[in-house]
Amino acid sequence: MDLHYKVEDLFLRTEDRRILELTEYLNHTGDWVTAKDVATRLDCSTQTVYAYTEKLDYFIAQNDWPLTLEIAKSKGIRLTVSTDFYIGTIRHHLITSSVVFKFFDACFHENYFRSLTAFAEENFISIPSLNTYLSDFQNKIAPYLVRIDRANFRLIGEEHHIRYFTSTIYWHCSNGLKWPFKNISREQMLPYTERFKVAYQLDFNNIVREKLLYRIAACKTRTIHAHFIPDQSNINELVLGHPYYRNVVAIHRDIYAELDPVHTNLESSFLFAIFQTFAFFGAETDYLQDTIHFHQQKNTLSWQKTKKFLDEFSKVYPREAHLVHTSRVLGYLLFIQTRLFLFSNTQPDYYYEDFIALQQKYPAFSNSISAIIDSLYRSEDGANTNEKKLVFLQKTTRLLISLIPVIKYEPIIYVLIASGDSSVFVDYAMSELRRHFDFNFHFLYNMEAYLECDLVIADSYFPDFEGSQKLIYWSPANHSSNWNALNTKLVDIRDKKMNRPEV
């Protein structure tokens, strides 16, 4: 599940978020930075910056981190970090020390048995302030279909939603830095992942292994507190008849050795279904091929959505259809749809900066994929439909742009490069434009062709040039203002062509 909010925004108060931003900024620069520059970066006063540095220095001393924070009025502020220190440790400390995270952690582990008033006193916070923070937290996690019970320190919601939400939150808080599960040791769980490798004939990487450990530990923790997965048809659809299920049943029984047979079978099915939401598709494997075939044969809901997308994509882009019908791409699309099918609380990532950049770079292709995906969900009116649609759009667009030279599907920009001196400029300019600008260029070579072109790029003054609105003076040697001006001009031309009604 991707996060609708950054973990920092879920758990940290404003001061702690600013301290984290300060730390990351100083670490990134690696040199002296004036307090004024830091204040501009953090959108606060220099006096507040010094208050944040004082708090950061306290954390450094309190935790004995190998960091040196220096403050000099003549130079500014500098943070020196030991080469063997992981800077993410500070982020982890701030998050796990926050009162909201402590409350969330107590709800998940169900290990706090006093009142909310006692919890507030132990954490040196007033009840009104605590309730304000918890109300904000509840509002932010509402899309994940999970609620908090303040009186009893419990999580409320459907069991599969709670497990998916909590394992994801813990992963994004820790990123494997520190094992967060109190009832289960990582060493206890690790052998199971090795057995899964053998059973599935997979060689998944360390990150996938750790994420898998978090999912298993979240499931195991919930069963320790007698929260079980009910019998669900959507889970059974992903399990019954799958050729690999019999390979892993014995592993599941060992994980849940303390449960009765009924709950063991239900938990086993859920664990097996979870595996179909992981992208184990770094290579063509028998598990991948058999899982695709299983979904095709049973015509699962996941496969129906995947196939509909493939069919629509192939109609719009017939020359690229062969690229999306490989097992790896099919498997990835199927894995996304299975995740959306199994966990309706899956959320899009509103902090996908790379996705936004791709949309801006390739707007025509992105809009086309968006229209195809809109058609998949047009008749669907269930919970979180818009969120599901955006999740699939984000992940699919990124995948397709990595596979297909999509620039050719953007509006063609006809460019005439004019030089009063030499053809060397013309050749060099073409090369630089192709190398540094992401547009679908078509270069014209005849001065008389200016009436057909969208833009004329010149290296010298053309006083008698007709159609001056198409003319821009530009030099590849200057990488500052005139490069930005050219990019702005090209974006404007492209966007006008996209919005132009077809004749």
N, C-alpha and C positions, 0 to 999 in steps of 0.2 A: 504494500500500500504506500502510495506517495502521500506526502503531508500537505494538507490544506494550509497549515501554518508552520512556520519554522518552530522547531522544538524550543529555541530560545524565547520565542514569543508566547509559547504555552506556559512556560514555567518562570521566566525571569522577570523581575521588576525592572523599571526603567533604569535605575542606578546600576544594577548588575549587568544589564545589556550594554550600557555605555562603557563599563569597565572592560567587558569582553571586547567591544569594538576598539577601545583604546589599546588593549593588549595585541590584538591582531594587526592593527595599523602600525604600531611600533615594531612589531616583529617583522612585518612585511618590508618596512623601510630599512631596518637594520642600521640606522644611523641617527644622528641628532635631528630632532624635529622641534620646531618652535612651538610654544604653548598656543600661540595664535593659530598656527596651521592645524593643530590638533582640535582646537575649539571650533574652527570652521568645519573640520571633518565631522565632529560629533554634534554640531549645531548647538553649542552651549558657550558659556563664558569661559575666559581663561581661569577665573577663580574656581569654577566648577571642575575644570580640567585638573587643577592641582589637588582638589578634593578627591577626584578619582584616582590620581597617582598615589595619594597617601593610602587609600584603601587597597590598591593593588600591591603596594609595598608591604602592607600588613599581611595580605594573603601569602606573599612570597616567603616572608619570615615565618609565618604560622605553619606553613606546609614544608618548609625547608627545601623549596625548589631551587635548582641551580640557575637562578636568574639574578641579574643585577640591574636595578632600576636607578638611573642617574638623572639628577635634576640640576641644571646650572642656568642661572638667569641669562648669562651671555650666550649660551648655546641652545638651551631648550631641554628636551627630554630624550633619553636614549634607553632602550631595553636591550641588554646583552643576554643572549640565550645560549646555554651550553649545548654543544652539538649532540649530546646524547639525551636531551630532554625533548619530549613530544609536547609541542605547544598546545595541542588539543586537551592536555591534562587540565589546563585552567578552565576551559569551557566545561569539561565534565564536572569539575569541582563546583563551579558556580551553579550549574543545573541541579546536581544531586544535593546541594546544600540548601536549595530554595525550599520555602515552606510548602509551596504547591506541589512540588515533586515529592516531598516527604509524605504529604497527604495521599497523593496518588499511589505511591509505593506501599503505604500502609493499607490502602483499599485493596490493592492487588494481592498482597501477601496475607491479608486478613490477620495481622499480628498486633493490632492496637485495640485494646479493650477498655480504654478510659473514655471520658467524654470529650466533646469538641472544645469545651472550655479548658480542660486539662491540656489538650494538645496545643491550644493557643498559648497557654502559660509556659509550657515547656519550650516553645519556639519564640518566646518574647514578642508576641504580637497580640493586638487586641482582637476581641471577637468580631467587632464591626469590620476591621480591616481584613481579617481572615475570610469572613463571609463575602466581602467584596471581591477578593482574589479568587475565591472558589466559584463565585457566580460567573466571573469572567472566564475561568477555565471551563466551566460547564457549557457556556455558550459556544466556546471555540471547539469543543469536542462533540457538540451535538450532531454534526454531519456524520460522525463515525458510529452513530446509533448506540452510544454508550452514555450512561448517566452515573453520577456519583451519589451515594447515600451518605450524607454528612453525619447523621446520627449514629450509624452503625459501621462506618468506615468500610463500605462495600461498593463494588461496581455492579451496575444494573444494566441488563440488556440481554440479547440472545447470546448464547454461549460462544458460538463461532465468531461473532462480532467482537466480543470481549477479548478472546484469545488473539485474534488478528491485530486488533488495535494495540493491545498491551505489548505484544512481542515487537511490533514495529516501533512503538514509542521507546522501549528499552534499547532497541538497536540504534535508533537515531540519537539517543542520549549518550550511549557508550561507544558505539562504533567498534565494538570488540575490545575496548580499552580495559574495562573491568567487568567481570561477570556480575550481573545484577540480581540473580535469582538466589534467594536466601535458603530455600529448603532443599536445593539440589546443587551438587557440585558439578562444575564443568567436566572434571575428570571422570565423573560417573557417567556422563552423557556421551563423552567423546568416542568410546568404543562402538557405540551404536552407529555413528556416522561411517566408521570404517566398514561395518557390516553392511550398511546400505550401499556403499560403493560396490561391494562384491555382488550383492543381490540385484542391483540395477545395472551392473556392468558400466558404471560411470566413474569418471575421474574428475569430480568437480573441484574447483579451486578453493583456496582458503576462505575467501569472502563468502562464497555460497555455503561452505561448510559451517561457518560461524552463524550465518543467518538461519540455517537449518537447525543448529543447536538451540538458538533462541526460540524458534517456533516449538520445538519439542519440549523445551523446558517450560515454556508458557503453558502448554497443554498439560504437562505433568503436574505443575504447581496447582492448576485449577482442579485436577482430579484429587489431589491431596486434601483439598478443602471441599470435596464432595460436590463439585460442579461438573456435570457430565454433558456430553454431546447427545442429544436425543436422536431417535431414528428419523432420518430425513431423506426424502426421495431424491433431492438434488445431489446429496452425497452418494447415495446408492448408484445413481446413474454413472458416476465417475469410477466406480469400483467393481461392481458385479460384472464378471466376465472378462475383466482385464487380465491379460496373460501374465502380467508381472505380480499380481496381487499375491499369488500363492508363494512367491519368492520371499516375501517380507513378513508374512503373518507371524512366523516364529519370533522375529525381531520385535514386533509390536507386543507380543505376549510377554516377552521378557521385560520390556519397558513398563508394562502395566501388570506386573506379576501379582500385585496385591489386590487387584480388582476381581469382581465376580465375572463369569463368562459373558454375561449379557453386555455389561459396560466395556469389557475388554474388546468385544467385537465391534461395538459402536465407535470406540476410540481408535481402534485399528483402521476402520474405514476412513475416519477423518484424517488420520496421519497420511494414509495413502493418497487421499484427495489433495492434501496440501502439496505433495510432491508434484502434482500436475499444475501447480501455480508457480513453479520455479523454472527459470530459463536455463535448463541443462543442455543448451544447444550450441556449445562451442564447436562441436563436431558432429558428423553423421553417426548416430549410434543405433543399435537395435532397439533400445528403449524408446528413442524418439520415433523411429519408423513404426514400431508396434503401437505406440500411443496414438499416433495420427490415424493409423488403420482402425484402431479400436473406436475412436470417435466417429470416423466415417461409417463404419459398419453399423453402429448404434444410432447414427444420425443425432448425436447429442445436441443440446441447445448451443453449446459452445461451438460445435462444428457448423451448425446452421448459420450462425452469425459470421464465422470465419469464411465459409464458402460464399455467402452472399457478398461479402466484401471483395473476395477474389474475383467473383464473376463481374461485379460492377467495375472494379479496377481494370480488368482485362478488356472490357468494352471501351473504356475511356482511353486506355494506354495499351493497345494490342501489341505494339512492338516491345513492350516491357513485360508482358505477361509471363514469359518464361523465367524471369528473374524472381517472381514471387511464388512460383510453384515448386521451388526447391524445398526439400525437407526442413532445412534450417529455418527458412522464412515461414513456411507453413507452421512449423512447431512453435515459433515465437508468437505468431498471431494467435494460434490456438491457446497458448499458455496465457496470453493476456485475456482472452475471452473467458477462459476457465476461471481465472481469478475474479473477473467481474461477475461471473455467474455464481461462484461460490460465496464471494464476499461482497454483498451489495453495499457495504460501507466503504469500499475503496474510493479514495479521493484523488482528484488531479493534483498535480504539484504546481502551485501558483508561483513558485520560485524557479521554474525552468527557464533560466535566462537564455540558455542555448536554444531552447525551442522558440522563444520569442525572436531571437536573432535569425533563426532559420525562416520563420514566417516573413520577416522583413526582407530577407535576402531573396527568397523564392516565393513571392506572394501568389502568383498565378497557380503554381503547382500546389501550394499549401491550401489555397481556396478550393481547388478541385478535389483534393483528398477530403477536405472538410465537408464538401457537398455530398460525396459518396457516403461518408460516415453518418451524416445527417439522415440520409435515406434509410440507413440500417435501423435507426431508432425512431423513425417518424411515427410508427404505429404503437410504440411502447410508451406506456404511461405509468411505470412503476416508480418505486422509491429510488431517488438519486439517479434518475435517467440522464439528466444533463451532465452529472459528474462522471458517469460511466462513459458517456460519449466523449467527453474531454480527455479522460484517461487514455482511451483507445486512440484518439486523434494525436495526442502528444507522442505516444510511444510509436505509433505506426508511421507518422510523418518523419520522425527522426530515423527510423529504420530505412524507409524508402529512399530518403535523400542520401543516405550512406551507400545505397546500392545503385542508384540510377543517376546518370548525368542530367539532372533535372533542369539545368540552365537552358537547355534547348526548348523547354516548354514555357519559358517566360516570353513576354512580348519582344519581338525583334526591334532593335534600335539600329537604324541605318546611320552610319557615321562616315563623314568625309573628312579626311585629314589633309589640311592644306598647308603647304610650306612655300614661302617665297624664295628660299635659298637652296634646299637640298632634299633629296629623297631619303637621306639618312634619317632625318627627323620623322618622316612618315613611317618608315619601318620600325624605328625605335619606339615611337608612340603607340603603334599597334601592339607591339610586344608588351609594353608596360600596361596598357589598358587591359589586355587579356589576363595579365598576371595579377593585377592589383584590384580590379573591379569585377564584381559579380553581376554582369549583365550579358544578355544575349546579343552580342555585337554582330553586325554585318557591315563590313567596310566597303565603301565605294571608292573607285579609283579615278574617276573622271570629274574634273572641275565643273563640267556642264551638268553633272548629276546632282547639283545642290538642291534642285527643286524636289527631288525624290527623297532627300535625306531628312533625318530628324535633327541632326546636329552637325555643325562644322567646327572642327577643332583646328585652330591655327596657331602658328608660332610667331607670326608677325602681323603687322597692321594691314588690313584689307579695306581701304576707305570706300571703294566702289562696290563692295559686296552687297548684293540684294538679299533681303530677308535677314536682316541683322539679328532678329530675335533667335535665330538658329545658331548664331556665331558665338564662340567662346574662345578666349585666348588662354592657352595652357601650356605649361612646360613640364615634362616628366622630371626635370631636375629639381623642381621645387615641390617638396613633400608636405607643405603646410597649407596655407590658406587656399591657393588655387586648386589643390587636390580636393579639398572639402567643397569648394564651389562647383567643381566638375561633378563630384558625386551627387550633390544636391540637385544639379541640373538633370543628371541621368535618372535619378529617382523620380523626378517630376515628369519626365518624358514617359518613363515606363508606366507610372501610375495613371497618367492620362490615357495611354493606350489601353490599359486594362479596363478603365471605366467608360471607354468609348463604345457606344451601342453598335452592334453589328449591322452592316447594310444588307 
